[in-house]
């Protein structure tokens, strides 16, 4: 049986960076957010787009928050990189070709 929940998790280290997507859960050096997608049909573009949006939202919760000043440009690049890598990891774990195609198109 395929799991219908994915956890967006990241190691919080220097420079590394739903339905059920509540406040981040911290365990040691890992912060995670559970994303339930049991209500989605991932064989459709609509369902896969909805899951992709949930994954990005979850990644934004566990990655560093972006700053709104020009002086924070490097920090913002690190935050964006964290979000991108987190979503890519979750997409790989889910192993759905429609979701993978949508993610690839949006991450270009």
C-alpha positions in Angstrom: 0.0 0.0 0.0 1.4 3.4 -1.0 1.6 5.9 1.8 -0.6 8.9 1.2 1.4 11.2 3.5 4.7 12.8 3.0 6.9 14.6 5.5 8.9 17.6 4.3 11.9 17.5 6.5 15.3 19.3 6.5 18.5 19.3 8.4 18.9 22.7 9.9 22.6 23.4 9.6 24.8 26.3 8.4 24.0 27.0 4.8 21.8 23.9 4.4 18.9 24.5 4.1 -2.0 20.3 3.3 -4.4 19.1 4.9 -2.4 18.3 7.9 0.4 20.9 7.4 0.3 22.4 10.9 3.1 24.0 12.8 6.6 22.6 12.2 7.6 19.7 14.5 11.2 19.8 15.6 13.1 16.7 16.5 16.8 17.1 17.1 18.2 19.0 14.1 15.2 18.2 11.8 12.1 20.2 11.4 9.2 18.5 9.6 5.6 19.1 8.4 3.3 16.3 7.6 1.4 16.8 4.3 -1.7 14.6 3.8 -2.7 14.1 0.2 -5.2 11.2 0.7 -7.9 13.4 -0.7 -6.1 14.0 -4.0 -6.1 12.0 -7.2 -2.4 12.2 -8.3 -3.1 10.6 -11.7 -4.7 14.0 -12.7 -2.9 17.3 -13.3 -5.3 19.0 -10.9 -4.6 16.6 -8.0 -0.8 16.7 -8.7 -0.8 20.6 -8.9 -2.7 20.7 -5.6 -0.1 18.4 -3.9 2.8 20.4 -5.4 1.3 23.6 -3.8 0.9 21.8 -0.5 4.6 20.7 -0.7 5.8 24.2 -1.4 3.7 25.5 1.5 5.2 22.9 3.8 8.7 23.6 2.7 8.1 27.3 3.3 7.2 26.4 6.9 10.4 24.4 7.7 12.9 26.5 5.7 14.3 29.8 6.8 11.9 32.7 6.3 12.9 35.0 3.5 14.0 38.5 4.4 12.6 41.6 2.7 15.8 43.6 2.3 18.5 43.7 -0.3 21.1 43.1 2.3 19.6 39.7 2.8 20.1 38.5 -0.8 22.4 35.6 0.1 20.1 34.6 3.0 17.1 34.6 0.6 19.0 32.5 -1.9 19.7 30.0 0.8 16.0 30.0 1.8 14.9 29.5 -1.8 17.4 26.7 -2.2 16.1 25.0 0.9 12.5 25.2 -0.4 13.5 23.9 -3.8 15.6 21.0 -2.4 12.8 20.1 0.1 10.1 20.0 -2.6 12.4 18.0 -4.9 13.1 15.4 -2.2 9.4 15.1 -1.4 8.5 14.7 -5.1 11.1 11.9 -5.4 9.7 10.1 -2.3 6.2 10.2 -3.7 7.3 8.7 -7.0 4.4 9.9 -9.1 5.2 10.8 -12.8 2.5 13.5 -13.1 3.7 15.2 -9.9 7.3 14.9 -11.1 6.4 16.5 -14.4 4.6 19.4 -12.8 7.5 19.9 -10.3 10.1 19.9 -13.1 8.1 22.5 -15.1 7.7 24.8 -12.1 11.3 24.5 -10.9 13.0 25.6 -14.1 
